[in-house]
Amino acid sequence: MPAMRAYRVAYDGRPFHGFQRQPDVPTVEDAVFDALRELDALDDEASKPDGYAAAGRTDAGVSARAQTVAFEAPDWLSPRAFNSELPASVRAWASADVDSGFHATHDAESRTYRYHLYAPRDSDAAAVDERMIRDALDRLSGEHDFHNLTPDDEGTIRDLSVAVERDADFLVVELAAGGFARQLVRRVVGLAVEVGRGESDPGKVDHVLGDGAVEGPEGVAPAAPYPLVLWDVTYPGVSISVDEDAAESAREVWRRRHRDRVVDARVAGAIRDGIE
């Protein structure tokens, strides 16, 4: 008898046109539904599983460590079984039995994103002032109407918590809130980078947070999607259990991807240094 179950899913967002299903382009949701059909856990005629919902709709190119999807699932559908039909770029790694009325979107207490901003201290190529970035992000923290930092017309008032940690050549910007309007995370980071690079006066932060509309050339473009990761989603009273075999499968996928990127960086650096 199917029962509601929530799954933690990690994915590399670069091969996909976002999480949510769209016509004629590959999405993470397509990969999830295709896997369920291959496993005979979703009828060919059904558009989605009964009770289905996801924690968030990440943009094209955005990755996730802990996207959460929930639906009525057969007892045997462990994360390991799920992975047997998912592409390598999408890995289920934990799950939890949840109440029949559970909704992965509406029941989320908080969502956390991490943006890995390349900002080496000793490089003209990055050319960012870390102090100014931190100051801008500090002013963007708290409860504000972010109507100038999203294309949404509703749900723009958010209580945003922002923390910044230096990790070698990167600033890891962690943003948490109960929910996020579209593109809000990337535009918050984009505004802070504008200020940090001296492209905009620090006063633009207050201008953007004001009541008036900021559009056209004065608007804020979203930062690139690739360094952004949906890091965590919390649900009160839900205990997520890690499937160790599935988690190790996921870790191995990202070990290989990390190794490949290190090799890519090595080759690019050698060619750069070899051009006289």
C-alpha positions as a Python dict, from the first residue, in 0.01 Angstrom:
ca = {
    (1, 'M'): (0, 0, 0),
    (2, 'P'): (162, 332, -101),
    (3, 'A'): (234, 575, 181),
    (4, 'M'): (371, 928, 182),
    (5, 'R'): (749, 946, 183),
    (6, 'A'): (991, 1236, 148),
    (7, 'Y'): (1324, 1196, -33),
    (8, 'R'): (1638, 1407, -17),
    (9, 'V'): (1776, 1453, -368),
    (10, 'A'): (2110, 1600, -475),
    (11, 'Y'): (2176, 1708, -832),
    (12, 'D'): (2415, 1888, -1059),
    (13, 'G'): (2198, 2161, -1209),
    (14, 'R'): (2411, 2238, -1514),
    (15, 'P'): (2263, 1976, -1752),
    (16, 'F'): (1908, 2087, -1670),
    (17, 'H'): (1680, 2380, -1751),
    (18, 'G'): (1582, 2411, -1386),
    (19, 'F'): (1397, 2179, -1151),
    (20, 'Q'): (1035, 2225, -1260),
    (21, 'R'): (910, 2031, -1561),
    (22, 'Q'): (890, 2230, -1886),
    (23, 'P'): (800, 2137, -2244),
    (24, 'D'): (1081, 2021, -2473),
    (25, 'V'): (1378, 2081, -2238),
    (26, 'P'): (1538, 1849, -1980),
    (27, 'T'): (1459, 1926, -1616),
    (28, 'V'): (1532, 1754, -1284),
    (29, 'E'): (1163, 1686, -1234),
    (30, 'D'): (1153, 1505, -1569),
    (31, 'A'): (1439, 1285, -1453),
    (32, 'V'): (1255, 1205, -1129),
    (33, 'F'): (928, 1116, -1304),
    (34, 'D'): (1105, 915, -1577),
    (35, 'A'): (1282, 709, -1312),
    (36, 'L'): (954, 639, -1132),
    (37, 'R'): (796, 523, -1459),
    (38, 'E'): (1089, 292, -1531),
    (39, 'L'): (1047, 147, -1182),
    (40, 'D'): (669, 100, -1238),
    (41, 'A'): (610, 336, -944),
    (42, 'L'): (424, 584, -1168),
    (43, 'D'): (165, 497, -1432),
    (44, 'D'): (246, 603, -1787),
    (45, 'E'): (-82, 794, -1803),
    (46, 'A'): (-20, 988, -1480),
    (47, 'S'): (144, 1330, -1500),
    (48, 'K'): (291, 1300, -1148),
    (49, 'P'): (267, 1075, -840),
    (50, 'D'): (-22, 1111, -598),
    (51, 'G'): (51, 1370, -328),
    (52, 'Y'): (358, 1496, -513),
    (53, 'A'): (529, 1824, -420),
    (54, 'A'): (886, 1956, -410),
    (55, 'A'): (1053, 2191, -164),
    (56, 'G'): (1160, 2443, -427),
    (57, 'R'): (1192, 2524, -796),
    (58, 'T'): (1560, 2590, -858),
    (59, 'D'): (1659, 2790, -1166),
    (60, 'A'): (1840, 2650, -1468),
    (61, 'G'): (2197, 2566, -1371),
    (62, 'V'): (2138, 2574, -994),
    (63, 'S'): (2242, 2260, -805),
    (64, 'A'): (2109, 2102, -486),
    (65, 'R'): (2236, 1900, -193),
    (66, 'A'): (1900, 1856, -22),
    (67, 'Q'): (1612, 1921, -259),
    (68, 'T'): (1315, 1740, -106),
    (69, 'V'): (1038, 1568, -299),
    (70, 'A'): (748, 1383, -139),
    (71, 'F'): (474, 1160, -281),
    (72, 'E'): (286, 836, -224),
    (73, 'A'): (557, 574, -273),
    (74, 'P'): (562, 193, -255),
    (75, 'D'): (735, 45, 50),
    (76, 'W'): (1024, -94, -154),
    (77, 'L'): (1122, 243, -305),
    (78, 'S'): (1433, 318, -102),
    (79, 'P'): (1675, 592, -213),
    (80, 'R'): (1904, 315, -337),
    (81, 'A'): (1623, 170, -552),
    (82, 'F'): (1536, 519, -677),
    (83, 'N'): (1896, 570, -790),
    (84, 'S'): (1888, 258, -1004),
    (85, 'E'): (1690, 453, -1267),
    (86, 'L'): (1798, 812, -1198),
    (87, 'P'): (2076, 965, -1409),
    (88, 'A'): (2414, 999, -1237),
    (89, 'S'): (2365, 1375, -1213),
    (90, 'V'): (2062, 1318, -985),
    (91, 'R'): (2100, 1112, -665),
    (92, 'A'): (1850, 1032, -391),
    (93, 'W'): (2037, 977, -63),
    (94, 'A'): (1794, 992, 230),
    (95, 'S'): (1423, 955, 304),
    (96, 'A'): (1156, 979, 572),
    (97, 'D'): (808, 841, 619),
    (98, 'V'): (572, 1138, 660),
    (99, 'D'): (207, 1195, 741),
    (100, 'S'): (-54, 1154, 467),
    (101, 'G'): (-116, 1529, 453),
    (102, 'F'): (251, 1623, 425),
    (103, 'H'): (335, 1882, 157),
    (104, 'A'): (701, 1930, 66),
    (105, 'T'): (647, 2293, -35),
    (106, 'H'): (407, 2428, 226),
    (107, 'D'): (539, 2235, 527),
    (108, 'A'): (900, 2353, 490),
    (109, 'E'): (1001, 2562, 791),
    (110, 'S'): (1315, 2705, 631),
    (111, 'R'): (1525, 2681, 317),
    (112, 'T'): (1899, 2746, 300),
    (113, 'Y'): (2104, 2828, -8),
    (114, 'R'): (2480, 2860, -40),
    (115, 'Y'): (2646, 3071, -308),
    (116, 'H'): (3015, 3000, -373),
    (117, 'L'): (3148, 3339, -482),
    (118, 'Y'): (3496, 3334, -635),
    (119, 'A'): (3678, 3618, -462),
    (120, 'P'): (4050, 3551, -411),
    (121, 'R'): (4220, 3808, -190),
    (122, 'D'): (4528, 3855, -408),
    (123, 'S'): (4393, 3863, -761),
    (124, 'D'): (4313, 4155, -987),
    (125, 'A'): (4091, 3919, -1186),
    (126, 'A'): (3836, 3904, -903),
    (127, 'A'): (3865, 4272, -805),
    (128, 'V'): (3613, 4265, -522),
    (129, 'D'): (3620, 4443, -187),
    (130, 'E'): (3528, 4177, 68),
    (131, 'R'): (3440, 4431, 336),
    (132, 'M'): (3197, 4610, 107),
    (133, 'I'): (3035, 4280, 6),
    (134, 'R'): (2990, 4187, 371),
    (135, 'D'): (2847, 4529, 454),
    (136, 'A'): (2599, 4510, 166),
    (137, 'L'): (2484, 4162, 265),
    (138, 'D'): (2450, 4271, 627),
    (139, 'R'): (2214, 4550, 521),
    (140, 'L'): (2016, 4305, 307),
    (141, 'S'): (1965, 4078, 608),
    (142, 'G'): (1645, 4097, 808),
    (143, 'E'): (1285, 4152, 706),
    (144, 'H'): (1242, 4363, 393),
    (145, 'D'): (1018, 4400, 93),
    (146, 'F'): (1245, 4264, -181),
    (147, 'H'): (1012, 4366, -465),
    (148, 'N'): (1306, 4511, -662),
    (149, 'L'): (1501, 4185, -641),
    (150, 'T'): (1247, 3945, -792),
    (151, 'P'): (1012, 3936, -1091),
    (152, 'D'): (735, 3820, -856),
    (153, 'D'): (452, 4057, -766),
    (154, 'E'): (350, 3872, -450),
    (155, 'G'): (536, 3711, -161),
    (156, 'T'): (816, 3968, -180),
    (157, 'I'): (833, 4041, 195),
    (158, 'R'): (1084, 3799, 344),
    (159, 'D'): (1285, 3768, 664),
    (160, 'L'): (1631, 3690, 529),
    (161, 'S'): (1927, 3564, 729),
    (162, 'V'): (2268, 3601, 561),
    (163, 'A'): (2606, 3472, 675),
    (164, 'V'): (2941, 3492, 495),
    (165, 'E'): (3242, 3265, 549),
    (166, 'R'): (3583, 3288, 381),
    (167, 'D'): (3695, 2950, 239),
    (168, 'A'): (4028, 2989, 59),
    (169, 'D'): (3957, 3177, -266),
    (170, 'F'): (3581, 3176, -212),
    (171, 'L'): (3328, 3364, -7),
    (172, 'V'): (3052, 3120, 85),
    (173, 'V'): (2734, 3324, 119),
    (174, 'E'): (2463, 3137, 310),
    (175, 'L'): (2109, 3271, 280),
    (176, 'A'): (1819, 3129, 481),
    (177, 'A'): (1449, 3215, 497),
    (178, 'G'): (1112, 3048, 525),
    (179, 'G'): (1081, 3081, 147),
    (180, 'F'): (1228, 3272, -144),
    (181, 'A'): (1071, 3467, -426),
    (182, 'R'): (1199, 3390, -776),
    (183, 'Q'): (1564, 3485, -837),
    (184, 'L'): (1585, 3653, -496),
    (185, 'V'): (1898, 3468, -383),
    (186, 'R'): (2087, 3537, -704),
    (187, 'R'): (1985, 3904, -715),
    (188, 'V'): (2084, 3959, -351),
    (189, 'V'): (2427, 3818, -432),
    (190, 'G'): (2435, 4015, -759),
    (191, 'L'): (2368, 4342, -576),
    (192, 'A'): (2637, 4273, -316),
    (193, 'V'): (2888, 4194, -593),
    (194, 'E'): (2798, 4517, -778),
    (195, 'V'): (2884, 4711, -463),
    (196, 'G'): (3195, 4504, -391),
    (197, 'R'): (3332, 4564, -741),
    (198, 'G'): (3265, 4934, -723),
    (199, 'E'): (3011, 4914, -1005),
    (200, 'S'): (2742, 5061, -779),
    (201, 'D'): (2748, 5297, -484),
    (202, 'P'): (2673, 5134, -146),
    (203, 'G'): (2368, 5357, -127),
    (204, 'K'): (2207, 5147, -400),
    (205, 'V'): (2124, 4884, -138),
    (206, 'D'): (1892, 5125, 44),
    (207, 'H'): (1751, 5247, -288),
    (208, 'V'): (1667, 4891, -395),
    (209, 'L'): (1505, 4817, -58),
    (210, 'G'): (1292, 5132, -82),
    (211, 'D'): (930, 5160, -185),
    (212, 'G'): (996, 5289, -537),
    (213, 'A'): (1047, 5066, -837),
    (214, 'V'): (1404, 5013, -958),
    (215, 'E'): (1396, 4906, -1322),
    (216, 'G'): (1589, 4920, -1648),
    (217, 'P'): (1961, 5006, -1621),
    (218, 'E'): (1919, 5073, -1248),
    (219, 'G'): (1786, 4724, -1185),
    (220, 'V'): (1984, 4433, -1040),
    (221, 'A'): (2075, 4139, -1261),
    (222, 'P'): (2087, 3792, -1102),
    (223, 'A'): (2430, 3646, -1030),
    (224, 'A'): (2532, 3341, -1234),
    (225, 'P'): (2338, 3028, -1135),
    (226, 'Y'): (2619, 2771, -1136),
    (227, 'P'): (2778, 2855, -797),
    (228, 'L'): (2439, 2836, -620),
    (229, 'V'): (2331, 2527, -424),
    (230, 'L'): (2003, 2454, -248),
    (231, 'W'): (2176, 2337, 68),
    (232, 'D'): (1906, 2244, 318),
    (233, 'V'): (1532, 2233, 378),
    (234, 'T'): (1395, 2177, 728),
    (235, 'Y'): (1061, 2028, 831),
    (236, 'P'): (946, 2032, 1194),
    (237, 'G'): (892, 1686, 1336),
    (238, 'V'): (1036, 1503, 1033),
    (239, 'S'): (1336, 1277, 1090),
    (240, 'I'): (1532, 1210, 771),
    (241, 'S'): (1722, 879, 757),
    (242, 'V'): (2031, 850, 540),
    (243, 'D'): (2049, 546, 310),
    (244, 'E'): (2422, 483, 338),
    (245, 'D'): (2452, 288, 13),
    (246, 'A'): (2268, 562, -175),
    (247, 'A'): (2468, 835, -2),
    (248, 'E'): (2796, 670, -95),
    (249, 'S'): (2677, 647, -455),
    (250, 'A'): (2610, 1020, -446),
    (251, 'R'): (2945, 1100, -287),
    (252, 'E'): (3126, 896, -554),
    (253, 'V'): (2948, 1086, -833),
    (254, 'W'): (3065, 1417, -689),
    (255, 'R'): (3415, 1283, -619),
    (256, 'R'): (3450, 1209, -989),
    (257, 'R'): (3306, 1545, -1087),
    (258, 'H'): (3539, 1725, -847),
    (259, 'R'): (3841, 1536, -985),
    (260, 'D'): (3742, 1619, -1343),
    (261, 'R'): (3706, 1989, -1260),
    (262, 'V'): (4046, 1991, -1086),
    (263, 'V'): (4202, 1844, -1400),
    (264, 'D'): (4018, 2102, -1614),
    (265, 'A'): (4149, 2384, -1394),
    (266, 'R'): (4502, 2243, -1409),
    (267, 'V'): (4502, 2231, -1789),
    (268, 'A'): (4347, 2579, -1819),
    (269, 'G'): (4608, 2718, -1580),
    (270, 'A'): (4895, 2553, -1766),
    (271, 'I'): (4782, 2699, -2099),
    (272, 'R'): (4728, 3041, -1939),
    (273, 'D'): (5077, 3040, -1789),
    (274, 'G'): (5231, 2904, -2109),
    (275, 'I'): (5109, 3190, -2329),
    (276, 'E'): (5387, 3448, -2344),
}
